[in-house]
């Protein structure tokens, strides 16, 4: 679509009237020319643009005035200036702003320093980005390899774990045009330098360049998320997410020195009863080791070494915020954000070291900003004793921002779940509160199964726990076994959507074709049960033969739970005393005729490409599989996590479950593991 300025003006006169057209004409020529101009009447003319149908590419073309033209200025929206050297007559924009009104004014610069009058074109490119790319991007300064050991080490880790694995792309301002919302759901911007002054305009290696900022703005406007670390947290201002008045104020840029302490993040904000915000269970900390005995209780990032002390975070007492009831709450309400962490020893509300800026209507991107000096990638060349924790945290953050805001976890229940099963109803109520009501989840039944969509729902939890239903997936109630339901779940799995199957729903592993019917769960219960005073849970350590013991107690699905080594063979707890249904729906590994290799657990895992992550409370041998993680295969690209233990129960005859918090933590862990 090629349009010259006069055609554009004609459209304006039709749509907006003669007055608007006159205003546009005036704006095009209202340019101050220095008295020394070689020709005060010189002006750029013939400005046109070319936007191929269905793309966001834009080419501006113009005719230069007579004279010794040595450069060209392109002014976007009367603010951002792009300087071109030489007598250029066109400019290509690979990813122009879309779905917003934008103007470009072109002026010529002469050898004597004067600037011509300009000509302006205004346009609107309607474009719907086709999201779905899975390669995370990392943006570092042009000179990262020589300018900062921290930046280089972080980039090397990213290359090894993302670029080389086909999951990421490393960019610099020189290649910023390659940042693409259709390929990259999120970008990590990393800058950690000695000696740079405070202010985003001072970011090195062209991170503060107009082209870089414009590319990041366009990416954010398309809903691409950002992970900003160290000095790059200041880009929250450059991108327009917060005002300059709220820029990070706790700032360091010195060379630092040797320090023997352990540094990290305190995830619990505040010290006033009723105003304490505990984020220790947030996804960005998943799988990390919480150290309650260090300072106020921290997750660790770095041990002893040469530390730069490069904080670039927020002093919440410096912005004149009225307590409401405290400055953290006021800051969060003012900026629509959540403070997820503060400095090691800080127990009050004074500073925000990790801030999660939620997407807005006017700013669709999520920005996760980590400005703690403790987040450091090079300790003077010495080994970091907490390196694995730093890397785990970073991977968590990338996964968190790499999940598009519009994606929601799904839960699928029988059509009659609200009346057919107290366990199903209680599980659904918890999911509603913690996912649906938070904008992070959606509940389906077989009646609405057509709405399950891999582009919107990366995971579906299928829950069924009933009294009296016969063994066999064909007997699942509430149309869970209906053809439409099974076909929809098969299509979802074939697209790579993951599934959490709990209780009687573990039998769907057969219905979906992940395992043969001969290997269906065989330890099965459906009775009414009765009152039981015991604590039930899962034993995460499989086997009792030396050299054949598989300890999964540190697996992600158990993160943050309390291991009870003194109960049975050592368990994580799911339920206390109460009326228990005893509805096992798990695997008896001795019943399938598997030859020991060297034991039936290993034989089962090799046969089904799975991992047995847990067994019944007191079981110390290889006889049964209560939690099985079925890995993706070529035939079934989905990961399926199946929890068939009777101990996984949501209603104990209406009585309170003393281990309810553990049950909920386990469930949240399973969902996060599959996302």
Legacy VTK file of the C-alpha trace (Angstrom):
# vtk DataFile Version 3.0
C-alpha trace
ASCII
DATASET POLYDATA
POINTS 675 float
0.000 0.000 0.000
1.853 3.066 -1.267
0.381 6.433 -0.383
1.731 9.890 -1.027
1.102 12.806 1.256
-1.496 14.525 -0.943
-3.634 11.386 -1.151
-3.323 11.054 2.585
-4.486 14.666 3.026
-7.477 14.067 0.774
-8.563 11.164 2.971
-8.182 13.371 6.028
-10.474 16.014 4.486
-13.149 13.423 3.837
-12.950 11.846 7.277
-12.253 14.833 9.456
-13.373 17.927 7.525
-11.590 20.892 5.992
-10.477 22.285 9.359
-8.574 19.113 10.205
-6.882 19.148 6.814
-5.747 22.735 7.274
-4.367 21.843 10.694
-2.430 18.964 9.173
-0.987 21.173 6.453
0.113 23.732 9.004
1.801 21.082 11.099
3.722 19.870 8.070
5.442 23.184 7.478
5.578 24.825 10.899
9.339 24.390 11.285
11.793 26.970 12.610
14.647 27.614 10.155
17.829 29.319 11.379
18.470 32.758 9.882
21.683 31.434 8.344
19.835 28.842 6.283
21.153 28.582 2.758
17.566 28.583 1.506
14.801 29.366 3.988
12.228 27.998 1.556
13.950 24.621 1.105
11.669 21.728 2.025
11.403 17.992 1.702
8.649 17.031 -0.746
6.876 13.998 -2.176
6.789 12.144 1.131
5.076 8.757 0.733
4.943 5.443 2.539
4.717 1.831 1.463
3.153 -0.739 3.801
2.710 -4.123 2.082
-0.682 -5.634 2.814
-0.726 -7.823 5.910
2.695 -6.754 7.181
4.081 -4.248 9.646
6.927 -3.280 7.349
7.067 0.387 6.411
9.169 2.247 3.852
9.208 6.052 3.854
10.305 7.759 0.630
10.811 11.459 -0.179
12.443 13.969 -2.493
15.247 16.131 -1.116
15.424 19.904 -1.677
18.193 21.398 -3.779
21.456 22.131 -2.032
24.274 20.344 -0.249
22.271 17.881 1.850
24.488 15.940 4.285
21.871 14.196 6.363
18.200 13.575 7.066
16.100 13.779 10.219
13.074 11.552 10.720
10.948 12.717 13.625
8.388 10.249 14.974
5.379 11.699 16.773
7.107 15.082 17.134
9.449 13.573 19.708
11.795 10.749 18.724
14.485 11.747 16.216
16.300 9.343 13.923
19.393 10.814 12.240
20.428 9.483 8.828
23.815 10.377 7.380
24.131 11.428 3.742
21.490 12.502 1.205
19.156 9.576 1.899
15.790 9.454 0.118
14.172 6.475 1.870
14.043 4.731 5.237
12.919 1.150 5.972
11.264 0.180 9.260
11.110 -3.576 9.751
8.521 -3.496 12.536
6.594 -0.233 12.556
4.181 0.630 15.386
0.805 -0.977 14.797
-2.775 -0.285 15.875
-1.895 3.277 16.941
-1.887 6.606 15.145
1.692 7.589 14.321
3.305 10.472 12.434
6.656 10.783 10.688
8.183 14.120 9.713
11.165 14.180 7.352
13.636 17.111 7.170
16.899 17.621 5.307
20.093 18.742 7.047
22.513 20.909 5.028
26.300 21.149 5.188
26.098 24.522 6.966
24.124 22.926 9.831
20.739 24.306 8.876
17.651 22.126 8.653
14.971 22.382 5.990
11.269 22.571 6.470
9.691 19.156 6.894
6.850 17.181 5.467
4.692 14.934 7.629
2.697 11.785 7.017
0.274 10.318 9.504
-0.798 6.700 9.335
-2.383 3.777 11.155
-1.292 0.202 10.463
-3.888 -2.345 11.524
-2.078 -5.550 12.343
-2.741 -8.605 14.486
0.464 -10.213 15.643
0.489 -13.987 15.295
1.949 -14.951 18.639
3.082 -18.432 19.504
6.848 -18.282 19.134
8.764 -20.011 21.911
12.297 -18.643 21.592
13.185 -16.352 24.457
15.391 -13.395 23.609
18.242 -11.825 25.561
19.365 -8.259 24.835
22.783 -7.075 26.012
24.862 -3.972 25.130
26.854 -4.065 21.906
30.092 -4.271 23.905
28.902 -6.794 26.510
31.741 -9.251 25.843
34.425 -6.720 26.790
32.503 -4.140 28.797
31.299 -6.274 31.702
32.285 -9.664 33.104
28.795 -9.956 34.626
27.067 -9.365 31.306
29.412 -11.760 29.528
28.891 -14.553 32.060
25.120 -14.116 31.992
25.133 -14.152 28.189
27.331 -17.267 28.136
24.864 -19.057 30.414
21.960 -17.975 28.210
23.767 -19.155 25.083
24.465 -22.555 26.608
20.996 -23.150 28.032
18.767 -21.407 25.507
20.489 -20.491 22.239
22.403 -23.756 21.859
19.283 -25.691 22.886
17.206 -23.984 20.184
15.129 -22.168 22.791
16.580 -18.665 22.606
18.250 -15.929 20.601
20.926 -13.471 21.757
20.500 -9.892 20.539
22.362 -6.592 20.819
21.208 -3.112 19.807
22.956 -3.774 16.489
20.520 -6.648 15.835
17.485 -5.294 17.707
15.375 -5.439 14.524
15.360 -9.214 14.931
13.291 -8.957 18.127
9.902 -10.229 17.016
6.763 -10.843 19.074
5.816 -13.602 16.634
9.009 -15.476 17.515
9.901 -14.217 20.996
7.342 -14.115 23.813
9.753 -12.270 26.103
13.127 -10.535 26.194
15.661 -10.417 29.034
17.547 -7.110 29.056
20.752 -7.368 31.075
23.115 -4.516 31.982
25.513 -4.553 34.948
28.354 -2.037 34.647
30.981 -0.282 36.707
31.012 3.482 36.448
27.854 4.272 34.485
25.839 7.163 35.848
22.283 6.823 37.065
19.579 7.339 34.438
18.416 5.143 31.580
19.892 7.612 29.074
23.340 6.550 30.335
22.951 2.846 29.628
25.962 1.679 27.588
26.465 -0.136 24.302
23.591 1.686 22.578
20.970 0.236 24.940
19.683 3.805 25.289
19.714 4.455 21.529
16.512 5.579 19.852
16.253 2.463 17.695
16.647 0.200 20.730
14.044 2.015 22.812
11.620 2.183 19.896
12.015 -1.545 19.233
11.415 -2.375 22.909
8.381 -0.081 23.010
6.923 -1.740 19.926
7.593 -5.171 21.430
5.878 -4.195 24.684
2.933 -2.649 22.855
2.457 -5.977 21.096
2.287 -7.704 24.484
5.848 -8.986 24.558
7.065 -9.324 28.153
10.355 -8.063 29.574
12.768 -9.276 32.233
14.957 -6.326 33.267
17.944 -6.966 35.524
20.494 -4.797 37.323
20.945 -1.350 35.736
18.410 -2.250 33.026
15.551 -1.826 35.539
15.741 1.863 34.601
14.158 0.986 31.255
10.813 0.918 33.076
10.982 4.709 32.663
12.323 4.736 29.100
9.497 2.454 27.941
6.854 4.575 29.648
5.698 1.959 32.167
6.321 4.333 35.091
6.969 8.069 35.362
10.474 9.489 35.684
9.546 10.529 39.233
9.324 6.824 40.156
12.665 5.769 38.646
14.879 3.432 40.717
16.665 5.572 43.321
18.828 3.116 45.254
21.717 3.026 42.829
25.301 1.729 42.813
28.004 1.617 40.141
31.263 1.192 42.040
34.009 -1.373 41.621
33.061 -2.994 44.915
35.373 -5.343 46.781
35.780 -8.672 48.471
32.885 -9.653 50.705
32.493 -12.909 52.692
28.698 -12.732 53.113
25.918 -14.605 51.366
23.566 -12.292 49.492
20.119 -12.934 48.141
16.506 -11.819 48.335
14.028 -11.660 51.193
10.650 -12.653 49.690
8.527 -11.691 52.687
7.537 -8.020 52.703
6.644 -6.141 55.888
6.622 -6.595 59.645
3.201 -5.364 60.792
0.631 -7.999 61.672
-1.991 -8.180 58.951
0.313 -6.369 56.516
2.851 -9.087 55.788
3.055 -10.217 52.168
4.690 -13.628 51.809
5.803 -14.297 48.225
8.123 -17.190 49.080
5.866 -19.514 47.098
5.906 -17.413 43.920
6.858 -19.074 40.649
10.087 -17.051 40.339
11.449 -18.869 43.404
10.250 -22.342 42.440
12.723 -25.086 43.282
15.078 -22.796 45.191
16.188 -23.492 48.763
14.765 -21.065 51.312
17.220 -20.297 54.124
15.152 -19.145 57.137
18.254 -18.834 59.317
20.004 -16.290 57.080
19.162 -12.657 57.844
15.374 -12.324 57.763
15.098 -15.497 55.675
16.341 -15.457 52.085
16.736 -17.224 48.792
20.436 -17.031 47.957
22.045 -15.654 44.797
25.747 -15.344 45.624
28.326 -16.446 48.144
31.724 -15.069 49.051
33.628 -13.113 46.394
34.226 -9.718 44.837
30.815 -8.058 44.781
29.934 -4.974 42.774
27.131 -3.777 45.075
25.234 -2.505 42.025
21.745 -1.997 43.386
19.311 -0.382 40.967
16.050 -0.669 42.864
13.282 1.389 44.406
13.428 3.348 47.677
9.720 3.422 48.438
10.152 6.037 51.149
11.507 8.532 48.598
8.402 9.047 46.466
6.144 10.831 48.941
3.718 7.918 49.062
1.113 8.077 51.799
0.870 4.868 53.874
-2.191 2.952 52.684
-1.672 1.126 55.027
2.034 1.096 54.055
4.184 2.425 51.216
4.465 -1.006 49.594
0.710 -1.258 49.243
0.494 2.334 48.001
3.269 1.730 45.463
1.560 -1.431 44.227
-1.790 0.314 43.828
-0.177 3.348 42.162
1.828 1.327 39.643
-0.335 -1.826 39.361
2.582 -3.946 40.452
3.621 -6.429 43.109
6.802 -6.198 45.170
8.116 -9.766 45.215
11.380 -9.268 47.093
13.567 -6.938 49.095
17.133 -6.859 50.405
18.472 -9.680 52.660
17.852 -8.165 56.051
15.018 -5.723 55.302
11.880 -6.602 57.255
9.927 -3.361 56.834
8.490 -1.619 53.758
11.394 0.573 52.663
12.678 -0.870 49.397
11.561 -2.908 46.438
14.281 -5.093 44.960
12.096 -7.238 42.704
8.963 -5.719 41.191
6.429 -7.445 38.949
4.705 -4.772 36.838
1.426 -6.254 35.604
0.165 -5.658 32.048
-2.079 -2.625 31.536
-4.566 -1.672 28.845
-2.180 1.118 27.832
0.918 -1.058 28.286
0.152 -4.710 27.473
3.547 -6.080 28.542
4.457 -7.644 31.863
7.776 -6.331 33.183
9.677 -8.248 35.843
12.420 -5.999 37.225
15.245 -7.347 39.407
17.388 -4.530 40.772
19.146 -6.225 43.696
22.936 -6.035 43.786
22.779 -9.624 45.021
21.786 -10.636 41.488
25.348 -10.902 40.190
26.935 -13.168 37.611
30.676 -12.723 38.202
32.347 -12.604 41.615
35.753 -11.385 40.570
36.332 -14.572 38.606
35.865 -16.856 41.615
33.313 -19.661 41.770
29.924 -18.705 43.170
28.838 -21.209 45.828
25.226 -20.230 45.113
25.514 -20.341 41.318
22.909 -23.080 40.913
20.415 -20.994 42.883
21.120 -17.917 40.737
20.615 -19.953 37.587
17.441 -21.590 38.872
16.011 -18.178 39.743
16.878 -16.814 36.303
15.314 -19.773 34.516
12.200 -19.338 36.661
11.975 -15.654 35.773
12.360 -16.388 32.072
9.649 -19.026 32.242
7.390 -16.631 34.150
7.693 -13.755 31.677
7.776 -16.174 28.749
4.182 -17.186 29.446
1.812 -14.844 27.574
-0.629 -13.000 29.839
-3.610 -14.303 27.897
-2.726 -17.937 28.622
-4.764 -19.568 31.374
-4.447 -22.943 33.071
-7.546 -25.098 32.536
-9.400 -27.485 34.817
-11.762 -30.119 33.384
-14.420 -31.699 35.591
-17.467 -33.923 35.020
-20.637 -32.064 34.028
-22.186 -32.874 37.426
-19.116 -32.170 39.589
-20.917 -29.678 41.846
-23.452 -32.267 42.997
-21.755 -35.563 42.145
-18.671 -35.361 44.366
-17.681 -33.281 47.395
-14.019 -33.876 46.502
-14.445 -32.581 42.963
-16.456 -29.588 44.168
-13.870 -28.623 46.818
-11.005 -28.981 44.343
-12.899 -26.815 41.836
-13.635 -24.178 44.481
-9.927 -23.942 45.314
-9.040 -23.675 41.631
-11.627 -20.920 41.154
-10.221 -18.853 44.004
-6.581 -19.278 43.098
-6.680 -19.341 39.294
-10.016 -18.312 37.775
-10.619 -15.353 40.096
-7.000 -14.252 39.606
-7.347 -14.241 35.829
-4.982 -17.212 35.551
-7.380 -20.073 34.962
-10.598 -21.340 33.407
-12.892 -24.244 34.318
-14.309 -26.531 31.642
-16.755 -29.403 31.659
-17.435 -31.814 28.809
-20.282 -29.459 27.847
-17.731 -26.695 27.135
-14.763 -28.848 26.082
-14.669 -27.225 22.630
-13.272 -24.098 24.309
-10.086 -25.920 25.383
-7.391 -24.305 23.240
-3.641 -24.983 23.253
-3.007 -21.352 22.289
-4.816 -20.182 25.418
-4.407 -23.132 27.790
-0.963 -24.732 28.124
-2.147 -27.181 30.801
-5.401 -28.896 31.728
-6.034 -30.542 35.094
-8.589 -33.349 34.798
-10.109 -34.204 38.177
-12.471 -37.059 38.982
-12.929 -38.628 42.432
-16.212 -40.566 42.822
-17.868 -43.126 45.025
-19.218 -46.177 43.246
-17.883 -45.797 39.700
-16.518 -48.992 38.195
-12.939 -49.395 37.097
-12.171 -48.437 33.485
-11.946 -45.065 31.791
-15.162 -45.797 29.874
-16.994 -45.557 33.215
-15.852 -42.052 34.104
-18.930 -39.949 34.989
-20.366 -36.655 33.802
-19.504 -37.316 30.145
-15.747 -37.367 30.850
-15.677 -40.585 28.817
-17.749 -39.133 25.974
-16.353 -39.262 22.462
-16.235 -35.469 22.114
-14.326 -35.153 25.397
-11.762 -37.813 24.542
-11.246 -36.463 21.036
-10.755 -32.927 22.371
-8.194 -34.144 24.919
-6.390 -36.176 22.256
-6.185 -33.146 19.982
-4.928 -31.033 22.887
-2.245 -33.607 23.748
-1.228 -33.978 20.109
-0.691 -30.212 19.981
1.681 -30.505 22.948
-0.734 -29.439 25.686
0.164 -31.013 29.032
-2.206 -32.795 31.421
-2.489 -33.293 35.174
-4.688 -36.339 35.809
-5.746 -36.940 39.397
-7.620 -39.725 41.205
-9.866 -41.772 38.900
-8.875 -39.569 35.938
-5.460 -41.301 35.793
-7.263 -43.924 33.673
-7.359 -41.398 30.836
-3.737 -42.324 30.117
-5.277 -45.305 28.317
-8.101 -43.380 26.652
-5.609 -40.882 25.210
-3.398 -43.657 23.869
-0.419 -42.803 26.049
-0.245 -46.373 27.400
-1.844 -49.629 26.307
-4.984 -50.871 28.052
-2.931 -53.763 29.420
-1.024 -51.229 31.536
-4.053 -49.403 32.935
-4.055 -48.548 36.669
-4.886 -51.732 38.575
-4.879 -50.694 42.236
-8.393 -49.292 42.331
-10.865 -48.146 44.988
-14.346 -46.619 44.808
-15.903 -47.272 48.201
-17.514 -44.871 50.661
-14.593 -45.288 53.049
-14.785 -44.287 56.678
-13.253 -42.404 59.544
-9.479 -42.786 59.764
-7.128 -41.084 62.258
-3.912 -41.521 60.259
-1.921 -39.040 58.222
-1.689 -40.009 54.575
0.662 -38.764 51.891
3.301 -39.819 49.388
6.659 -41.542 49.793
8.976 -39.924 47.197
11.836 -42.404 47.554
11.463 -45.495 45.395
13.153 -48.810 46.235
15.167 -50.449 48.992
18.075 -52.161 47.206
21.438 -50.457 47.432
22.302 -48.843 44.125
18.658 -49.006 43.021
17.130 -46.306 45.219
15.531 -43.396 43.349
15.125 -40.334 45.562
12.695 -37.790 44.069
12.154 -35.843 47.282
13.681 -32.744 45.652
11.510 -32.846 42.543
9.661 -29.646 41.598
6.265 -31.136 42.471
7.310 -31.289 46.135
8.911 -27.830 46.313
8.164 -25.937 49.511
6.449 -28.899 51.196
7.500 -30.256 54.584
9.133 -33.668 54.404
8.295 -35.837 57.412
11.088 -38.444 57.725
9.577 -39.872 60.908
6.235 -40.780 59.336
6.127 -44.264 57.792
9.040 -44.540 55.365
9.243 -40.732 55.130
6.446 -38.825 53.410
5.068 -35.543 52.174
1.603 -35.219 53.726
-1.691 -34.658 51.925
-4.378 -35.329 54.543
-4.868 -35.715 58.260
-7.586 -37.433 60.285
-11.073 -37.573 58.766
-13.425 -39.573 56.589
-11.252 -40.973 53.809
-12.526 -42.504 50.593
-9.484 -44.725 50.002
-9.843 -44.173 46.234
-6.544 -45.363 44.877
-6.276 -45.432 41.096
-2.607 -46.244 40.571
-0.281 -48.834 39.125
0.560 -52.278 40.573
3.906 -52.779 38.860
4.057 -56.445 39.836
0.903 -57.172 37.833
2.164 -56.453 34.312
4.627 -59.318 33.877
7.604 -56.960 33.736
11.019 -58.607 33.944
13.218 -56.991 36.628
15.641 -54.677 34.851
17.090 -54.445 37.508
13.646 -53.939 39.085
10.067 -53.494 37.881
10.178 -49.716 38.418
13.066 -49.336 35.988
11.417 -51.782 33.591
8.161 -49.797 33.749
9.937 -46.474 33.241
11.865 -47.746 30.226
8.783 -49.371 28.740
6.568 -46.281 29.094
9.167 -43.479 28.951
8.089 -42.290 32.365
9.388 -41.637 35.871
7.760 -42.924 39.058
7.882 -39.926 41.406
6.009 -41.335 44.395
4.477 -44.365 46.045
2.211 -45.121 48.998
3.146 -43.968 52.550
4.854 -47.057 53.854
5.939 -48.745 50.619
9.728 -49.090 50.447
10.054 -51.610 47.629
9.141 -51.452 43.930
5.562 -52.700 43.933
3.401 -49.687 43.122
3.492 -46.346 41.320
1.281 -43.668 42.877
2.602 -40.651 40.969
3.896 -41.151 37.426
5.401 -38.503 35.155
4.852 -39.621 31.555
7.354 -37.767 29.373
6.402 -36.447 25.919
6.893 -38.889 23.065
6.780 -38.616 19.289
3.368 -40.289 19.284
2.061 -38.213 22.232
3.820 -34.811 22.511
2.097 -34.037 25.824
3.611 -34.451 29.263
1.119 -36.250 31.503
1.488 -36.146 35.281
-0.766 -38.773 36.868
-1.539 -38.717 40.617
-3.482 -41.835 41.617
-2.913 -41.979 45.358
-5.987 -42.191 47.584
-4.106 -39.833 49.890
-4.724 -37.086 47.326
-8.164 -36.147 48.662
-9.995 -32.813 48.820
-12.868 -33.498 51.240
-12.563 -35.440 54.497
-16.231 -35.855 55.254
-16.606 -32.118 55.622
-13.979 -31.901 58.382
-10.983 -29.582 58.198
-7.859 -31.140 56.741
-4.845 -30.456 58.990
-2.609 -30.937 55.938
-4.687 -28.814 53.554
-1.886 -26.304 52.960
0.407 -29.153 51.885
-2.223 -30.563 49.526
-2.730 -27.153 47.936
1.001 -26.479 47.639
1.507 -29.845 45.947
-1.304 -29.139 43.472
0.042 -25.685 42.616
3.487 -27.242 42.146
2.108 -29.842 39.743
0.346 -27.188 37.676
3.467 -25.002 37.537
5.618 -27.997 36.600
3.423 -28.662 33.590
3.152 -25.039 32.405
LINES 1 676
675 0 1 2 3 4 5 6 7 8 9 10 11 12 13 14 15 16 17 18 19 20 21 22 23 24 25 26 27 28 29 30 31 32 33 34 35 36 37 38 39 40 41 42 43 44 45 46 47 48 49 50 51 52 53 54 55 56 57 58 59 60 61 62 63 64 65 66 67 68 69 70 71 72 73 74 75 76 77 78 79 80 81 82 83 84 85 86 87 88 89 90 91 92 93 94 95 96 97 98 99 100 101 102 103 104 105 106 107 108 109 110 111 112 113 114 115 116 117 118 119 120 121 122 123 124 125 126 127 128 129 130 131 132 133 134 135 136 137 138 139 140 141 142 143 144 145 146 147 148 149 150 151 152 153 154 155 156 157 158 159 160 161 162 163 164 165 166 167 168 169 170 171 172 173 174 175 176 177 178 179 180 181 182 183 184 185 186 187 188 189 190 191 192 193 194 195 196 197 198 199 200 201 202 203 204 205 206 207 208 209 210 211 212 213 214 215 216 217 218 219 220 221 222 223 224 225 226 227 228 229 230 231 232 233 234 235 236 237 238 239 240 241 242 243 244 245 246 247 248 249 250 251 252 253 254 255 256 257 258 259 260 261 262 263 264 265 266 267 268 269 270 271 272 273 274 275 276 277 278 279 280 281 282 283 284 285 286 287 288 289 290 291 292 293 294 295 296 297 298 299 300 301 302 303 304 305 306 307 308 309 310 311 312 313 314 315 316 317 318 319 320 321 322 323 324 325 326 327 328 329 330 331 332 333 334 335 336 337 338 339 340 341 342 343 344 345 346 347 348 349 350 351 352 353 354 355 356 357 358 359 360 361 362 363 364 365 366 367 368 369 370 371 372 373 374 375 376 377 378 379 380 381 382 383 384 385 386 387 388 389 390 391 392 393 394 395 396 397 398 399 400 401 402 403 404 405 406 407 408 409 410 411 412 413 414 415 416 417 418 419 420 421 422 423 424 425 426 427 428 429 430 431 432 433 434 435 436 437 438 439 440 441 442 443 444 445 446 447 448 449 450 451 452 453 454 455 456 457 458 459 460 461 462 463 464 465 466 467 468 469 470 471 472 473 474 475 476 477 478 479 480 481 482 483 484 485 486 487 488 489 490 491 492 493 494 495 496 497 498 499 500 501 502 503 504 505 506 507 508 509 510 511 512 513 514 515 516 517 518 519 520 521 522 523 524 525 526 527 528 529 530 531 532 533 534 535 536 537 538 539 540 541 542 543 544 545 546 547 548 549 550 551 552 553 554 555 556 557 558 559 560 561 562 563 564 565 566 567 568 569 570 571 572 573 574 575 576 577 578 579 580 581 582 583 584 585 586 587 588 589 590 591 592 593 594 595 596 597 598 599 600 601 602 603 604 605 606 607 608 609 610 611 612 613 614 615 616 617 618 619 620 621 622 623 624 625 626 627 628 629 630 631 632 633 634 635 636 637 638 639 640 641 642 643 644 645 646 647 648 649 650 651 652 653 654 655 656 657 658 659 660 661 662 663 664 665 666 667 668 669 670 671 672 673 674
